[in-house]
Amino acid sequence: QKEVEQDPGPLSVPEGAIVSLNCTYSNSAFQYFMWYRQYSRKGPELLMYTYSSGNKEDGRFTAQVDKSSKYISLFIRDSQPSDSATYLCAMRAYTNAGKSTFGDGTTLTVKP
Amino acid sequence: DAGVTQSPTHLIKTRGQQVTLRCSPKSGHDTVSWYQQALGQGPQFIFQYYEEEERQRGNFPDRFSGHQFPNYSSELNVNALLLGDSALYLCASSSGRSNSPLHFGNGTRLTVT
């Protein structure tokens, strides 16, 4: 079993919809949680970076962390066609600054 | 502010050959990590370099080796290439002095035939 499991998708939504992307994890040592967006033929781009349980908002994006349930989510409000990409969750333990463990990604398509 | 740069962008090699990939970290970063991303999968950690030394290593054979230079740039070397080494190789940089997240380059697409 993988340490990080991500809803595989693909996900297709109409423009303006609210999108929910989810990951679960099994390693209780994970303390830092990230969401990356990856466009085709590009490297992952950091969207959100959180440490504590709770919500963190940045524009149309909200990251939610529930350490007790080992569950993280990314919400995208008012989704746009430019949001069409693969979304990767990632996490790491405090003592492993470089080693992040990634989910396999969810591919999102936002239709105009 | 220059981000993470990688070269080359694409590479085609034959089984058994050796390859060297290069990475320059984001300005202000001193730590470089390398990841392998197979098609349809998330990036897998290969190793991390800080202060010119390999600090951590993932579950990759010793055919994969690296180096970090005094200017913090880094190289990834893969010997005796296998077909299964075909993937996107990503370099990520961060600051070793803080709990900063990884910033990635656009990768090198390696195809082994």
Contacts between the chains, C-beta under 8 A, distances in Angstrom:
chain1	res1	chain2	res2	distance
A	4	B	42	7.7
A	6	B	42	7.6
A	32	B	99	6.5
A	32	B	101	7.3
A	34	B	101	5.3
A	34	B	102	7.7
A	36	B	104	7.6
A	41	B	106	7.7
A	41	B	109	7.8
A	42	B	106	5.3
A	42	B	107	7.8
A	43	B	4	7.5
A	43	B	90	5.6
A	43	B	104	3.8
A	43	B	105	5.2
A	43	B	106	4.4
A	43	B	107	5.1
A	44	B	43	7.0
A	44	B	90	7.3
A	44	B	104	4.8
A	45	B	104	7.4
A	46	B	101	5.5
A	46	B	102	7.4
A	46	B	103	6.3
A	46	B	104	7.9
A	49	B	101	4.5
A	51	B	99	7.8
A	88	B	42	5.6
A	88	B	43	7.6
A	90	B	42	7.7
A	90	B	102	7.8
A	94	B	99	7.2
A	96	B	56	6.6
A	97	B	31	7.2
A	97	B	48	7.9
A	97	B	94	6.6
A	97	B	96	6.9
A	97	B	99	6.4
A	97	B	100	8.0
A	98	B	31	6.1
A	98	B	33	4.3
A	98	B	45	7.6
A	98	B	48	3.4
A	98	B	50	7.5
A	98	B	55	6.8
A	98	B	56	5.8
A	98	B	92	7.9
A	98	B	94	6.6
A	98	B	102	7.5
A	99	B	33	7.4
A	99	B	45	4.9
A	99	B	48	6.6
A	99	B	56	5.4
A	99	B	58	6.9
A	100	B	43	8.0
A	100	B	45	6.9
A	100	B	102	5.9
A	101	B	45	7.4
A	102	B	42	3.3
A	102	B	43	5.1
A	102	B	44	7.6
A	103	B	42	5.4
A	104	B	40	7.0
A	104	B	41	5.1
A	104	B	42	4.7
A	105	B	40	7.9
A	105	B	41	7.7
A	105	B	42	5.7
